[in-house]
Amino acid sequence: MHYFDTSFLAPLILPEATSEAITEFFRNVSAEVLTVSHWTRVEFASLLAREVRMGHMDAAAAREAGARFETMVEESFVALLPNRDDFDRAGEWLSRFETGLKAGDALHLAIASHRRAVAVYSLDKVMIAAGRTLGVPTSPGILLPGHDD
């Protein structure tokens, strides 16, 4: 099972410097199970709301991007529902202050860890490093601009 956080999927919907590389990654990914969590859906909705608040996107464009994201998730991914154990583990990992984890990233890692993901893909360098510290197989999946990972 391959798990994808929001930062890895957003460039498929919203133009970013990594959009082309992410698209190419998915062209070449094996047919193994691709997963996200329902938390990913919430994070993407939050990202769109922030874009509208900041004036970078109008509401109609945000609704369209949200609909495209939901279609992509429905057609290509298994969406996992976080459970109490996921929240408990995320809370434990947040007390490992040296990781620098934020709540949402700790939840992503916990969900993937509990389901024994082969890889967790993220573009968040702090999350990738924290996952490695916690024994969760994290990867950027692509060469990040200005990063040799």
CORKAUR-V642354 format. One record per residue. N is the residue number from 1. RES is the residue in one small letter. SS is DSSP state (@ for helix, = for strand, . for the rest). PHI is phi in whole degrees, -180 to 180 (* if undefined). BURIAL is + if it has 24 or more other ideal C-beta (glycine too) atoms within 12 Angstrom, else -. Layout:
n:N res:RES ss:SS phi:PHI burial:BURIAL
n:N res:RES ss:SS phi:PHI burial:BURIAL
//
This chain:
n:1 res:m ss:. phi:* burial:+
n:2 res:h ss:= phi:-109 burial:+
n:3 res:y ss:= phi:-112 burial:+
n:4 res:f ss:= phi:-123 burial:+
n:5 res:d ss:. phi:-89 burial:+
n:6 res:t ss:@ phi:-61 burial:+
n:7 res:s ss:@ phi:-62 burial:+
n:8 res:f ss:@ phi:-79 burial:+
n:9 res:l ss:@ phi:-92 burial:+
n:10 res:a ss:@ phi:-54 burial:+
n:11 res:p ss:@ phi:-65 burial:+
n:12 res:l ss:@ phi:-75 burial:+
n:13 res:i ss:@ phi:-110 burial:+
n:14 res:l ss:. phi:-109 burial:+
n:15 res:p ss:. phi:-61 burial:-
n:16 res:e ss:. phi:-143 burial:-
n:17 res:a ss:. phi:-60 burial:-
n:18 res:t ss:. phi:-95 burial:+
n:19 res:s ss:@ phi:-56 burial:-
n:20 res:e ss:@ phi:-65 burial:-
n:21 res:a ss:@ phi:-66 burial:-
n:22 res:i ss:@ phi:-67 burial:+
n:23 res:t ss:@ phi:-59 burial:-
n:24 res:e ss:@ phi:-63 burial:-
n:25 res:f ss:@ phi:-56 burial:+
n:26 res:f ss:@ phi:-71 burial:+
n:27 res:r ss:@ phi:-66 burial:-
n:28 res:n ss:@ phi:-106 burial:-
n:29 res:v ss:. phi:-72 burial:-
n:30 res:s ss:. phi:-68 burial:-
n:31 res:a ss:. phi:-82 burial:-
n:32 res:e ss:. phi:-66 burial:-
n:33 res:v ss:. phi:-66 burial:-
n:34 res:l ss:= phi:-103 burial:+
n:35 res:t ss:= phi:-129 burial:+
n:36 res:v ss:= phi:-136 burial:+
n:37 res:s ss:= phi:-121 burial:+
n:38 res:h ss:@ phi:-64 burial:+
n:39 res:w ss:@ phi:-61 burial:+
n:40 res:t ss:@ phi:-58 burial:+
n:41 res:r ss:@ phi:-63 burial:+
n:42 res:v ss:@ phi:-65 burial:+
n:43 res:e ss:@ phi:-62 burial:+
n:44 res:f ss:@ phi:-67 burial:+
n:45 res:a ss:@ phi:-61 burial:+
n:46 res:s ss:@ phi:-65 burial:-
n:47 res:l ss:@ phi:-59 burial:+
n:48 res:l ss:@ phi:-65 burial:+
n:49 res:a ss:@ phi:-61 burial:-
n:50 res:r ss:@ phi:-64 burial:-
n:51 res:e ss:@ phi:-60 burial:+
n:52 res:v ss:@ phi:-68 burial:-
n:53 res:r ss:@ phi:-59 burial:-
n:54 res:m ss:. phi:-80 burial:-
n:55 res:g ss:. phi:80 burial:-
n:56 res:h ss:. phi:-87 burial:-
n:57 res:m ss:. phi:-154 burial:-
n:58 res:d ss:. phi:-87 burial:-
n:59 res:a ss:@ phi:-61 burial:-
n:60 res:a ss:@ phi:-65 burial:-
n:61 res:a ss:@ phi:-65 burial:-
n:62 res:a ss:@ phi:-66 burial:+
n:63 res:r ss:@ phi:-62 burial:-
n:64 res:e ss:@ phi:-64 burial:-
n:65 res:a ss:@ phi:-63 burial:+
n:66 res:g ss:@ phi:-63 burial:+
n:67 res:a ss:@ phi:-65 burial:-
n:68 res:r ss:@ phi:-63 burial:-
n:69 res:f ss:@ phi:-63 burial:+
n:70 res:e ss:@ phi:-62 burial:+
n:71 res:t ss:@ phi:-63 burial:-
n:72 res:m ss:@ phi:-60 burial:+
n:73 res:v ss:@ phi:-63 burial:+
n:74 res:e ss:@ phi:-61 burial:-
n:75 res:e ss:@ phi:-85 burial:-
n:76 res:s ss:@ phi:-124 burial:-
n:77 res:f ss:. phi:-132 burial:+
n:78 res:v ss:= phi:-92 burial:-
n:79 res:a ss:= phi:-98 burial:+
n:80 res:l ss:= phi:-90 burial:+
n:81 res:l ss:. phi:-94 burial:-
n:82 res:p ss:. phi:-61 burial:+
n:83 res:n ss:. phi:-123 burial:-
n:84 res:r ss:@ phi:-58 burial:-
n:85 res:d ss:@ phi:-61 burial:-
n:86 res:d ss:@ phi:-64 burial:+
n:87 res:f ss:@ phi:-66 burial:-
n:88 res:d ss:@ phi:-62 burial:-
n:89 res:r ss:@ phi:-66 burial:+
n:90 res:a ss:@ phi:-59 burial:+
n:91 res:g ss:@ phi:-62 burial:-
n:92 res:e ss:@ phi:-62 burial:-
n:93 res:w ss:@ phi:-68 burial:+
n:94 res:l ss:@ phi:-67 burial:+
n:95 res:s ss:. phi:-79 burial:-
n:96 res:r ss:. phi:-87 burial:-
n:97 res:f ss:@ phi:-59 burial:-
n:98 res:e ss:@ phi:-66 burial:-
n:99 res:t ss:@ phi:-77 burial:+
n:100 res:g ss:. phi:73 burial:-
n:101 res:l ss:. phi:-65 burial:+
n:102 res:k ss:. phi:-98 burial:-
n:103 res:a ss:@ phi:-55 burial:-
n:104 res:g ss:@ phi:-63 burial:+
n:105 res:d ss:@ phi:-71 burial:+
n:106 res:a ss:@ phi:-62 burial:+
n:107 res:l ss:@ phi:-67 burial:+
n:108 res:h ss:@ phi:-55 burial:+
n:109 res:l ss:@ phi:-63 burial:+
n:110 res:a ss:@ phi:-66 burial:+
n:111 res:i ss:@ phi:-59 burial:+
n:112 res:a ss:@ phi:-66 burial:+
n:113 res:s ss:@ phi:-65 burial:+
n:114 res:h ss:@ phi:-62 burial:+
n:115 res:r ss:. phi:-100 burial:+
n:116 res:r ss:. phi:55 burial:-
n:117 res:a ss:. phi:-59 burial:+
n:118 res:v ss:. phi:-70 burial:-
n:119 res:a ss:= phi:-154 burial:+
n:120 res:v ss:= phi:-117 burial:+
n:121 res:y ss:= phi:-102 burial:+
n:122 res:s ss:. phi:-152 burial:+
n:123 res:l ss:. phi:-101 burial:+
n:124 res:d ss:. phi:-84 burial:+
n:125 res:k ss:@ phi:-62 burial:-
n:126 res:v ss:@ phi:-67 burial:+
n:127 res:m ss:@ phi:-64 burial:+
n:128 res:i ss:@ phi:-61 burial:+
n:129 res:a ss:@ phi:-65 burial:+
n:130 res:a ss:@ phi:-63 burial:+
n:131 res:g ss:@ phi:-59 burial:+
n:132 res:r ss:@ phi:-63 burial:-
n:133 res:t ss:@ phi:-62 burial:-
n:134 res:l ss:@ phi:-88 burial:+
n:135 res:g ss:. phi:83 burial:-
n:136 res:v ss:. phi:-102 burial:+
n:137 res:p ss:. phi:-72 burial:-
n:138 res:t ss:= phi:-104 burial:+
n:139 res:s ss:= phi:-158 burial:+
n:140 res:p ss:. phi:-76 burial:+
n:141 res:g ss:. phi:74 burial:+
n:142 res:i ss:. phi:-136 burial:+
n:143 res:l ss:. phi:-79 burial:-
n:144 res:l ss:. phi:-80 burial:+
n:145 res:p ss:. phi:-57 burial:-
n:146 res:g ss:. phi:72 burial:-
n:147 res:h ss:. phi:-143 burial:-
n:148 res:d ss:. phi:-96 burial:-
n:149 res:d ss:. phi:-81 burial:-
//
